[in-house]
Amino acid sequence: MPRVLIIEDDRAVREGLRLALRRQGHEVDAAATGEDGLARLRSFRPDAVILDLMLPGMPGLEVCRRIRVHDQVPIIMATARGDDTDVVVGLEAGADDYVVKPVRARVLDARIRAVLRRTSSPPAEYGTPRTEHHGDLAIDRAGLTVTHQGVPVALGPSELRLLLVLSASPGQVFSRRQLLEAVWEHSYHGDARLVDACVKRLRSKIGEVPGDPRYIHTVRGFGYRFGAR
């Protein structure tokens, strides 16, 4: 049973989501403030976090950043509007996905289950190497670990899944729509920003030089391709 932590200050919204997600088969805890949410994160140990951006006291963006310092738990932002600036800033702070309120329980349940699937990968085929090397980057597909120059790289579920998809076909160009479907399992209009923000985070974590990437290359007007150089 997936464990979900809701951090939402609006009591009606919080309790509505709690009840709806329990009906969908989730174990749910909830907090009304960012500070309480961080405390419950340590005690409840959720599989996913639903995080409202507009929180009193500590803002949702700061909560997201603090979680990402020590934890790669999937984070789905809840925002009252689909404002590009708010969404992009939240994604760049470390969120894996977002929903616009009011959100239907089935939609949120689908997003939660999709984000939890991102850290799963089919077992390595018999006879194939457990770890593949691309320059200074080593990817263990079976163990779902990544190292850069021998140092472990902590990747969130979307970042890890994106790297697995791109690196599985070096040289192949993927459109943003293809990556949305492969990583996020949806391709709603305008959600290319999910891909771009995740690529930006991933590049920073695997030692890419801004403006001169070694691994993840932008194909202008189309998408991205992977290829160590």
Secondary structure per residue as TSV (DSSP state, phi and psi in degrees):
chain	resnum	aa	ss	phi	psi
A	1	M	-	360.0	116.0
A	2	P	-	-61.5	138.5
A	3	R	E	-100.8	124.2
A	4	V	E	-122.6	131.1
A	5	L	E	-106.0	124.6
A	6	I	E	-102.2	125.4
A	7	I	E	-115.1	102.0
A	8	E	-	-151.7	127.9
A	9	D	S	-82.9	-24.8
A	10	D	-	-76.2	114.0
A	11	R	H	-58.9	-43.9
A	12	A	H	-63.6	-43.9
A	13	V	H	-65.3	-44.8
A	14	R	H	-59.4	-48.9
A	15	E	H	-71.5	-32.7
A	16	G	H	-64.7	-43.9
A	17	L	H	-67.5	-38.9
A	18	R	H	-59.3	-48.2
A	19	L	H	-65.4	-45.0
A	20	A	H	-63.7	-42.4
A	21	L	H	-71.0	-32.9
A	22	R	H	-63.5	-38.6
A	23	R	H	-65.3	-26.9
A	24	Q	T	-83.4	-0.3
A	25	G	T	99.4	14.3
A	26	H	-	-96.9	150.4
A	27	E	E	-90.4	126.4
A	28	V	E	-125.7	137.7
A	29	D	E	-125.4	160.3
A	30	A	E	-144.9	151.9
A	31	A	E	-138.7	149.0
A	32	A	S	-96.8	-14.1
A	33	T	S	-133.6	162.3
A	34	G	H	-64.2	-40.6
A	35	E	H	-62.0	-44.8
A	36	D	H	-67.1	-36.4
A	37	G	H	-61.5	-42.9
A	38	L	H	-64.4	-37.6
A	39	A	H	-66.7	-43.2
A	40	R	H	-69.4	-28.8
A	41	L	H	-58.9	-41.0
A	42	R	H	-72.1	-36.1
A	43	S	H	-87.5	-36.2
A	44	F	H	-86.2	-30.2
A	45	R	-	51.5	66.0
A	46	P	-	-73.0	161.7
A	47	D	S	-86.5	-21.1
A	48	A	E	-155.6	153.4
A	49	V	E	-122.5	131.6
A	50	I	E	-101.8	116.1
A	51	L	E	-121.2	117.7
A	52	D	E	-74.5	135.9
A	53	L	S	-74.6	-34.1
A	54	M	S	-96.9	79.8
A	55	L	-	-106.2	147.8
A	56	P	S	-72.9	154.4
A	57	G	S	72.0	-112.6
A	58	M	S	-76.9	118.1
A	59	P	-	-65.2	158.0
A	60	G	H	-58.9	-36.4
A	61	L	H	-62.8	-39.9
A	62	E	H	-68.6	-37.7
A	63	V	H	-60.3	-45.2
A	64	C	H	-59.1	-46.8
A	65	R	H	-62.0	-41.1
A	66	R	H	-67.8	-38.0
A	67	I	H	-62.0	-43.3
A	68	R	H	-69.1	-16.3
A	69	V	H	-63.3	-37.6
A	70	H	H	-125.0	-8.6
A	71	D	-	-140.2	138.1
A	72	Q	-	-105.9	23.2
A	73	V	-	-57.5	138.5
A	74	P	-	-59.5	135.6
A	75	I	E	-122.4	126.2
A	76	I	E	-112.8	117.5
A	77	M	E	-76.7	143.9
A	78	A	E	-116.5	120.8
A	79	T	E	-125.8	146.1
A	80	A	S	-74.0	-12.7
A	81	R	S	-148.9	157.4
A	82	G	-	-91.4	36.5
A	83	D	-	-58.7	126.5
A	84	D	H	-55.8	-44.1
A	85	T	H	-63.1	-48.4
A	86	D	H	-59.4	-45.8
A	87	V	H	-65.8	-47.4
A	88	V	H	-63.9	-43.2
A	89	V	H	-61.1	-41.7
A	90	G	H	-64.5	-41.9
A	91	L	H	-65.5	-41.1
A	92	E	H	-70.0	-21.8
A	93	A	T	-76.5	-13.4
A	94	G	T	128.1	1.7
A	95	A	-	-70.3	151.1
A	96	D	S	-93.4	-27.6
A	97	D	E	-160.7	176.6
A	98	Y	E	-148.9	157.5
A	99	V	E	-134.3	150.5
A	100	V	E	-101.9	127.7
A	101	K	S	-79.2	148.6
A	102	P	S	-74.6	140.0
A	103	V	-	-113.9	139.0
A	104	R	-	-75.0	143.8
A	105	A	H	-59.0	-38.8
A	106	R	H	-65.5	-37.1
A	107	V	H	-65.7	-45.7
A	108	L	H	-64.6	-41.6
A	109	D	H	-60.5	-41.8
A	110	A	H	-64.5	-40.3
A	111	R	H	-65.9	-40.4
A	112	I	H	-63.0	-48.0
A	113	R	H	-66.5	-34.3
A	114	A	H	-66.8	-43.9
A	115	V	H	-67.6	-30.8
A	116	L	H	-72.4	-27.2
A	117	R	H	-75.1	-15.1
A	118	R	T	-68.2	-22.8
A	119	T	T	-92.8	3.3
A	120	S	-	-98.5	148.5
A	121	S	-	-147.8	143.3
A	122	P	-	-61.7	146.0
A	123	P	-	-58.4	150.5
A	124	A	-	-62.0	141.3
A	125	E	-	-65.8	149.3
A	126	Y	T	-58.2	131.2
A	127	G	T	90.3	-9.3
A	128	T	S	-90.3	150.5
A	129	P	-	-62.4	143.5
A	130	R	S	-66.6	-39.0
A	131	T	E	-119.7	132.2
A	132	E	E	-106.2	146.2
A	133	H	E	-115.8	131.3
A	134	H	E	-129.5	94.6
A	135	G	T	61.2	-126.6
A	136	D	T	-85.3	2.0
A	137	L	E	-101.8	127.3
A	138	A	E	-117.8	127.8
A	139	I	E	-120.6	118.7
A	140	D	E	-99.3	101.3
A	141	R	T	-71.5	-32.2
A	142	A	T	-75.4	-43.6
A	143	G	T	-86.2	-7.8
A	144	L	T	55.7	47.7
A	145	T	E	-128.3	153.4
A	146	V	E	-134.1	137.7
A	147	T	E	-128.1	149.6
A	148	H	E	-126.1	119.0
A	149	Q	T	54.8	37.9
A	150	G	T	82.0	-3.1
A	151	V	E	-101.0	128.0
A	152	P	E	-58.5	139.4
A	153	V	-	-111.2	122.3
A	154	A	-	-84.2	111.3
A	155	L	-	-114.6	139.1
A	156	G	-	-70.6	167.7
A	157	P	H	-59.8	-38.9
A	158	S	H	-70.8	-40.5
A	159	E	H	-62.8	-43.6
A	160	L	H	-64.6	-47.3
A	161	R	H	-63.2	-40.4
A	162	L	H	-61.2	-44.6
A	163	L	H	-64.0	-41.0
A	164	L	H	-62.2	-41.9
A	165	V	H	-66.5	-49.5
A	166	L	H	-64.0	-46.0
A	167	S	H	-74.3	-14.7
A	168	A	T	-69.5	-21.7
A	169	S	S	-135.5	71.8
A	170	P	T	-56.1	135.8
A	171	G	T	90.4	-19.8
A	172	Q	-	-78.4	135.6
A	173	V	E	-90.6	125.8
A	174	F	E	-107.9	131.2
A	175	S	E	-73.9	162.2
A	176	R	H	-62.0	-36.9
A	177	R	H	-63.2	-43.0
A	178	Q	H	-61.1	-40.5
A	179	L	H	-70.5	-37.1
A	180	L	I	-59.1	-44.1
A	181	E	I	-69.8	-37.1
A	182	A	I	-77.3	-35.6
A	183	V	I	-99.4	-50.7
A	184	W	I	-94.5	-12.7
A	185	E	S	65.2	26.5
A	186	H	-	-155.7	162.4
A	187	S	-	-143.3	49.7
A	188	Y	-	-65.5	148.8
A	189	H	T	-57.0	132.3
A	190	G	T	91.4	-8.7
A	191	D	T	-84.5	13.0
A	192	A	H	-59.2	-23.6
A	193	R	H	-64.5	-26.8
A	194	L	H	-59.5	-45.2
A	195	V	H	-66.6	-50.0
A	196	D	H	-62.0	-41.7
A	197	A	H	-67.3	-38.2
A	198	C	H	-69.0	-39.3
A	199	V	H	-61.1	-42.5
A	200	K	H	-60.5	-45.0
A	201	R	H	-65.6	-44.0
A	202	L	H	-62.9	-44.4
A	203	R	H	-58.2	-42.2
A	204	S	H	-66.1	-29.9
A	205	K	H	-83.0	-25.0
A	206	I	T	-103.5	20.2
A	207	G	T	80.0	21.8
A	208	E	-	-70.1	142.0
A	209	V	B	-87.2	123.9
A	210	P	T	-53.3	128.5
A	211	G	T	84.5	-10.0
A	212	D	B	-143.2	63.7
A	213	P	-	-65.9	144.1
A	214	R	S	-97.0	-29.0
A	215	Y	S	-113.2	-50.1
A	216	I	E	-107.3	112.3
A	217	H	E	-107.2	137.4
A	218	T	E	-83.3	131.3
A	219	V	E	-107.3	101.7
A	220	R	T	-55.8	134.0
A	221	G	T	79.6	0.6
A	222	F	T	-134.9	-62.4
A	223	G	E	174.9	-129.3
A	224	Y	E	-140.6	155.7
A	225	R	E	-139.5	156.4
A	226	F	E	-109.2	137.4
A	227	G	-	-178.2	109.2
A	228	A	-	-67.5	144.0
A	229	R	-	-135.3	360.0
